[in-house]
């Protein structure tokens, strides 16, 4: 079925590597060993499959094998090695014919899926029965990604198996029937990371009854039309949540966020509808690309005494000329501040430096820093590194004269 013609062999993508052909497997393997977590071996033609398997084995099965297109998936999926660990399927549509569902019970195919640790199916129309059948044969799956997928019909959603080892679930921009979405959350109740950005199943009118997510640590949501009902219900069921990312939200009232160490409210409109408890364990706060009043910034900073990293890029509605030092609480542990793309006054700049004695890195346009700096008031900035295009380092004894 497969040929040895590899002149157009699969591209191997790495964070520091991009090639169209494989001419030297040994040298590629050496690069892959440096960081296998970013390796993807692409198969766009059936003729590339056998050579792709050779490359995959060179990575000791640590790379991800990506099958692209229906024809490639049809012809190669059943020939996957039994010890494959990471698989990605990319096609405009998948039908049940991709797998002969009757053959899912055969020892060979079940063995192929038992070793699988991560599965990604992206930008695909996927019958729910096929999706459920796949999960039934992946008992060791730890990561599941269904980004931009349209899972059609869910008459057999009750057959969904318990995903006991699943730690990472991503359903970003996916279209799932409500029943299947609920069943999937029930089955994946042991996840540590959950991403539901623009997932259509999040219905603001629905009364949510969710399982207990005792191990959930990282939650990402982005849904402008969604009210706070789902979020409040989920936060109640996730007592150990430490990282929360809410993009493009207009507000919520949550009392179960006191354990957070990282909070991302970027690209949001922060008005009076936001109610947050004290964030005594918060280390990182991202308000970039957001609009909010001065009072919100002051309040949230006052509630986070351990804050170390603060992101305020491209912000609107704060740091006006009248923003004074009295409006900033002590920022005793703040070490990094990002102000790139944000207008800030001399009063605000002085307030930051005065309130944050341990600030060592500032990411901002150099000209804005110069305009805001007053050497007679700021004094010696011997500990501050201003990050700009040239990454100027202010050495001890230097002032902004």
C-alpha positions as CSV (number, residue, x, y, z in Angstrom):
1,X,0.0,0.0,0.0
2,X,2.8,2.4,0.8
3,X,5.8,3.3,-1.4
4,X,9.3,4.2,-0.4
5,X,9.2,7.5,-2.4
6,X,10.0,10.2,0.1
7,X,11.1,13.0,-2.1
8,X,8.1,15.0,-0.7
9,X,8.4,13.5,2.7
10,X,6.6,14.9,5.7
11,X,7.6,18.2,7.2
12,X,9.0,18.1,10.7
13,X,8.1,21.1,12.7
14,X,9.9,22.1,15.8
15,X,10.0,25.4,17.7
16,X,13.5,25.9,16.2
17,X,13.2,23.7,13.1
18,X,11.2,23.8,9.9
19,X,12.1,21.6,6.8
20,X,10.2,20.3,3.8
21,X,12.2,17.1,3.3
22,X,14.0,14.7,5.4
23,X,17.5,14.3,4.1
24,X,19.4,13.5,7.3
25,X,17.4,11.5,9.8
26,X,20.3,11.4,12.3
27,X,20.8,15.1,12.4
28,X,17.0,15.7,12.8
29,X,16.9,13.2,15.6
30,X,19.6,15.0,17.4
31,X,17.6,18.2,17.2
32,X,14.4,16.5,18.3
33,X,16.1,15.0,21.4
34,X,16.8,18.6,22.6
35,X,13.0,19.3,23.0
36,X,10.7,16.5,21.8
37,X,7.6,18.2,23.3
38,X,7.4,20.6,20.2
39,X,8.0,18.0,17.5
40,X,5.3,17.3,14.9
41,X,5.8,14.9,12.0
42,X,3.3,15.7,9.3
43,X,2.0,13.3,6.7
44,X,0.2,15.0,3.9
45,X,0.5,12.2,1.3
46,X,0.1,8.4,1.7
47,X,3.5,7.9,0.1
48,X,5.1,9.7,3.0
49,X,3.7,7.4,5.7
50,X,6.4,4.8,5.9
51,X,9.3,7.3,6.1
52,X,7.3,9.3,8.7
53,X,7.2,6.2,10.9
54,X,11.0,5.8,10.6
55,X,11.3,9.4,11.8
56,X,8.9,8.8,14.5
57,X,10.8,5.8,15.8
58,X,14.0,8.0,15.8
59,X,12.3,10.2,18.4
60,X,11.5,7.1,20.6
61,X,7.8,7.8,19.9
62,X,8.0,11.1,21.7
63,X,7.0,13.2,18.6
64,X,3.5,13.8,17.5
65,X,2.4,12.2,14.2
66,X,-0.1,14.4,12.3
67,X,-2.2,12.8,9.6
68,X,-3.6,15.5,7.3
69,X,-6.5,15.0,5.0
70,X,-9.2,12.3,4.7
71,X,-7.3,10.2,2.2
72,X,-4.2,10.0,4.4
73,X,-6.3,9.2,7.5
74,X,-8.3,6.5,5.6
75,X,-5.2,4.7,4.3
76,X,-2.9,5.0,7.3
77,X,-4.8,5.0,10.6
78,X,-5.1,1.2,10.8
79,X,-1.4,0.8,10.1
80,X,-0.2,2.9,13.1
81,X,2.4,1.3,15.3
82,X,1.0,-0.3,18.5
83,X,3.2,1.9,20.7
84,X,2.3,5.3,19.2
85,X,1.9,7.9,21.9
86,X,0.9,11.2,20.3
87,X,-1.5,11.5,17.4
88,X,-3.1,14.5,15.6
89,X,-5.9,14.2,12.9
90,X,-6.6,17.1,10.7
91,X,-9.3,16.9,8.0
92,X,-12.2,18.9,6.8
93,X,-14.5,16.0,7.7
94,X,-14.3,12.5,9.2
95,X,-17.0,9.9,8.7
96,X,-17.5,6.6,10.4
97,X,-15.9,5.0,7.3
98,X,-12.5,6.3,8.6
99,X,-12.7,3.4,11.0
100,X,-14.6,0.2,10.4
101,X,-16.4,0.4,13.8
102,X,-16.8,-3.4,13.8
103,X,-13.0,-3.7,13.7
104,X,-12.6,-1.6,16.9
105,X,-13.0,-4.9,18.8
106,X,-10.1,-6.5,17.1
107,X,-7.0,-7.0,19.2
108,X,-4.7,-5.2,16.8
109,X,-6.6,-1.9,16.7
110,X,-7.3,-1.8,20.4
111,X,-3.5,-2.3,21.0
112,X,-2.8,0.6,18.8
113,X,-4.9,2.9,20.9
114,X,-4.0,1.6,24.3
115,X,-0.6,3.3,24.2
116,X,-1.9,6.7,23.1
117,X,-1.3,9.5,25.5
118,X,-2.4,12.6,23.5
119,X,-5.0,12.9,20.8
120,X,-5.8,16.1,18.8
121,X,-8.7,16.3,16.3
122,X,-8.8,19.8,14.9
123,X,-11.1,21.7,12.5
124,X,-13.1,18.6,11.7
125,X,-16.7,17.4,11.3
126,X,-16.9,14.3,13.5
127,X,-19.8,12.0,14.2
128,X,-20.4,11.6,17.9
129,X,-20.6,7.8,17.6
130,X,-17.1,7.7,16.1
131,X,-15.8,10.1,18.7
132,X,-17.2,7.9,21.5
133,X,-15.7,4.8,19.9
134,X,-12.3,6.4,19.7
135,X,-12.4,7.3,23.4
136,X,-13.5,3.8,24.4
137,X,-10.2,2.5,23.1
138,X,-7.8,5.1,24.6
139,X,-7.7,4.1,28.3
140,X,-4.4,5.8,28.9
141,X,-5.2,9.1,27.2
142,X,-3.9,12.1,29.2
143,X,-4.5,14.9,26.7
144,X,-7.5,15.4,24.4
145,X,-7.9,18.4,22.0
146,X,-11.0,19.0,19.9
147,X,-10.4,22.6,18.9
148,X,-12.7,23.9,16.2
149,X,-14.5,20.6,15.9
150,X,-18.1,20.0,15.1
151,X,-19.3,16.8,16.7
152,X,-22.6,15.8,15.2
153,X,-25.5,14.1,17.0
154,X,-25.1,12.5,20.3
155,X,-27.6,9.7,20.7
156,X,-25.0,7.4,22.2
157,X,-23.5,9.9,24.6
158,X,-24.3,7.7,27.6
159,X,-21.8,5.2,26.3
160,X,-18.9,7.6,26.8
161,X,-16.3,5.8,28.9
162,X,-14.7,7.3,32.0
163,X,-11.5,9.1,31.1
164,X,-9.7,8.4,34.4
165,X,-6.2,9.4,33.3
166,X,-7.2,12.5,31.3
167,X,-5.4,15.6,32.6
168,X,-5.8,18.1,29.8
169,X,-9.0,18.8,27.9
170,X,-9.4,21.5,25.2
171,X,-12.7,22.2,23.4
172,X,-11.9,25.7,22.1
173,X,-14.2,27.0,19.4
174,X,-16.0,23.6,19.2
175,X,-19.6,22.7,18.4
176,X,-20.8,20.0,20.7
177,X,-24.3,18.8,21.4
178,X,-25.3,19.8,25.0
179,X,-25.8,16.2,26.1
180,X,-22.4,15.1,24.9
181,X,-20.7,18.2,26.4
182,X,-22.2,17.4,29.8
183,X,-21.3,13.7,29.5
184,X,-17.7,14.6,28.5
185,X,-17.3,16.9,31.6
186,X,-18.6,14.0,33.7
187,X,-16.1,11.6,32.2
188,X,-13.2,14.1,32.4
189,X,-13.8,15.1,36.0
190,X,-10.1,14.4,36.9
191,X,-8.6,16.9,34.5
192,X,-6.0,19.4,35.7
193,X,-6.3,21.8,32.8
194,X,-9.6,22.7,31.0
195,X,-9.9,25.1,28.1
196,X,-13.4,26.0,26.8
197,X,-12.8,29.2,24.8
198,X,-15.9,30.0,22.6
199,X,-17.3,26.5,23.1
200,X,-20.9,26.7,21.9
201,X,-22.2,24.2,24.5
202,X,-21.8,26.9,27.2
203,X,-25.4,28.1,27.4
204,X,-26.0,31.1,29.6
205,X,-29.7,30.1,30.2
206,X,-28.9,26.5,31.4
207,X,-28.8,25.6,35.1
208,X,-25.5,23.8,35.4
209,X,-25.0,20.7,37.5
210,X,-21.4,19.9,37.3
211,X,-19.2,17.1,38.8
212,X,-16.6,17.9,41.3
213,X,-13.3,18.9,39.7
214,X,-11.1,18.4,42.7
215,X,-7.9,18.2,40.6
216,X,-8.6,21.1,38.2
217,X,-5.8,23.7,38.5
218,X,-6.0,25.7,35.2
219,X,-9.2,27.0,33.6
220,X,-9.5,29.1,30.4
221,X,-12.8,30.6,29.2
222,X,-13.6,33.1,26.4
223,X,-17.3,33.6,25.7
224,X,-18.7,37.2,25.5
225,X,-22.3,36.0,25.4
226,X,-21.9,33.7,28.4
227,X,-23.1,34.9,31.7
228,X,-21.5,34.0,35.0
229,X,-23.7,31.0,35.7
230,X,-21.4,28.3,34.2
231,X,-18.3,30.0,35.7
232,X,-19.8,30.3,39.2
233,X,-20.9,26.7,39.1
234,X,-17.5,25.5,37.9
235,X,-15.6,27.5,40.5
236,X,-17.7,26.0,43.3
237,X,-16.8,22.5,42.0
238,X,-13.0,23.3,41.6
239,X,-11.7,24.1,45.0
240,X,-8.0,23.8,44.0
241,X,-8.1,26.1,41.0
242,X,-4.9,28.1,40.8
243,X,-4.9,29.6,37.3
244,X,-8.0,31.4,35.7
245,X,-8.0,32.9,32.3
246,X,-11.1,35.0,31.2
247,X,-10.8,36.8,27.9
248,X,-13.5,39.1,26.5
249,X,-15.7,38.9,29.5
250,X,-17.9,41.7,30.8
251,X,-18.1,40.7,34.4
252,X,-18.8,38.1,37.0
253,X,-19.4,37.6,40.7
254,X,-17.3,34.8,42.1
255,X,-16.3,34.1,45.7
256,X,-14.3,30.9,45.0
257,X,-11.1,32.4,43.6
258,X,-9.1,33.1,46.7
259,X,-6.6,30.3,45.9
260,X,-5.6,31.7,42.5
261,X,-1.9,32.3,41.8
262,X,-2.5,33.5,38.2
263,X,-5.4,35.6,36.9
264,X,-5.8,36.7,33.3
265,X,-8.6,39.2,32.5
266,X,-7.1,40.5,29.3
267,X,-9.3,41.9,26.6
268,X,-12.2,42.5,29.0
269,X,-14.4,45.4,29.9
270,X,-14.1,45.7,33.7
271,X,-16.9,47.7,35.1
272,X,-19.0,47.4,38.3
273,X,-20.1,43.9,37.6
274,X,-16.8,42.4,38.7
275,X,-16.8,41.1,42.3
276,X,-13.6,39.4,43.4
277,X,-12.6,38.1,46.9
278,X,-9.1,38.9,48.3
279,X,-6.4,37.4,46.1
280,X,-3.8,36.8,48.8
281,X,-2.0,34.1,46.9
282,X,-2.0,35.9,43.5
283,X,1.4,36.1,41.8
284,X,0.6,37.0,38.3
285,X,-2.1,39.4,37.0
286,X,-2.8,40.2,33.4
287,X,-5.1,43.2,32.5
288,X,-3.7,43.8,29.1
289,X,-6.0,45.1,26.3
290,X,-8.7,45.8,28.9
291,X,-10.6,48.9,30.0
292,X,-11.3,49.6,33.6
293,X,-11.5,52.5,36.1
294,X,-8.7,53.5,38.3
295,X,-10.6,52.3,41.3
296,X,-10.6,48.7,40.0
297,X,-6.9,48.6,39.5
298,X,-6.3,50.1,43.0
299,X,-8.7,47.6,44.6
300,X,-7.3,44.5,42.9
301,X,-3.7,45.4,43.7
302,X,-4.6,46.0,47.3
303,X,-6.1,42.5,47.5
304,X,-2.9,40.8,46.1
305,X,0.0,41.4,48.5
306,X,2.2,38.7,46.9
307,X,1.8,40.0,43.3
308,X,5.1,39.5,41.4
309,X,4.2,40.0,37.7
310,X,1.8,42.7,36.4
311,X,0.7,43.0,32.8
312,X,-0.9,46.3,31.7
313,X,-0.2,46.5,28.0
314,X,-2.5,48.5,25.7
315,X,-4.8,49.4,28.6
316,X,-7.5,52.0,28.5
317,X,-9.2,54.1,31.2
318,X,-6.6,54.3,33.9
319,X,-3.3,56.1,34.7
320,X,-4.6,59.5,33.8
321,X,-2.6,62.6,34.6
322,X,-4.4,62.9,37.9
323,X,-3.4,59.4,39.0
324,X,-1.4,59.9,42.1
325,X,0.8,57.9,44.4
326,X,-1.9,57.8,47.0
327,X,-4.0,55.6,44.8
328,X,-1.5,52.8,44.7
329,X,-1.2,50.3,47.5
330,X,2.2,48.9,48.5
331,X,3.5,46.4,45.9
332,X,6.2,44.9,48.0
333,X,6.9,41.8,45.9
334,X,6.3,43.2,42.4
335,X,9.3,42.4,40.2
336,X,8.0,42.7,36.6
337,X,5.7,45.3,35.0
338,X,4.6,45.4,31.4
339,X,3.3,48.8,30.2
340,X,4.0,48.5,26.5
341,X,1.4,50.4,24.4
342,X,0.0,52.1,27.4
343,X,0.0,55.8,28.1
344,X,1.1,56.6,31.6
345,X,1.7,59.8,33.5
346,X,4.6,61.0,35.6
347,X,2.4,60.5,38.7
348,X,1.6,56.9,37.8
349,X,5.2,56.1,37.0
350,X,6.4,57.6,40.3
351,X,3.7,55.8,42.2
352,X,4.7,52.4,40.7
353,X,8.4,52.9,41.5
354,X,7.7,54.1,45.0
355,X,5.2,51.4,45.8
356,X,7.3,48.6,44.2
357,X,10.8,48.7,45.8
358,X,11.7,45.2,44.3
359,X,10.7,46.1,40.7
360,X,13.6,44.9,38.5
361,X,12.2,44.7,35.0
362,X,9.9,47.1,33.1
363,X,8.6,46.4,29.6
364,X,7.6,49.7,28.1
365,X,8.5,52.1,25.2
366,X,11.7,53.9,26.1
367,X,10.4,57.3,25.1
368,X,7.5,57.0,27.4
369,X,9.8,56.1,30.3
370,X,12.0,59.1,29.5
371,X,8.9,61.4,29.3
372,X,7.5,60.1,32.6
373,X,10.8,60.1,34.5
374,X,11.8,62.9,36.7
375,X,15.4,62.3,37.9
376,X,15.0,64.6,40.9
377,X,12.2,62.5,42.2
378,X,13.1,59.0,40.9
379,X,16.7,59.0,41.9
380,X,19.0,56.1,41.1
381,X,17.4,53.3,39.2
382,X,20.3,50.9,39.7
383,X,18.1,47.8,40.0
384,X,15.7,48.5,37.1
385,X,16.1,46.9,33.7
386,X,14.0,48.6,31.1
387,X,13.1,46.2,28.3
388,X,12.9,47.9,24.9
389,X,13.9,47.0,21.3
390,X,17.6,47.2,22.2
391,X,17.0,45.8,25.7
392,X,18.8,48.6,27.4
393,X,20.3,47.6,30.8
394,X,20.6,50.3,33.3
395,X,23.7,49.6,35.2
396,X,24.3,50.6,38.8
397,X,24.9,54.3,39.3
398,X,22.9,55.3,36.1
399,X,20.1,57.9,36.3
400,X,17.5,58.9,33.8
401,X,18.9,62.4,33.4
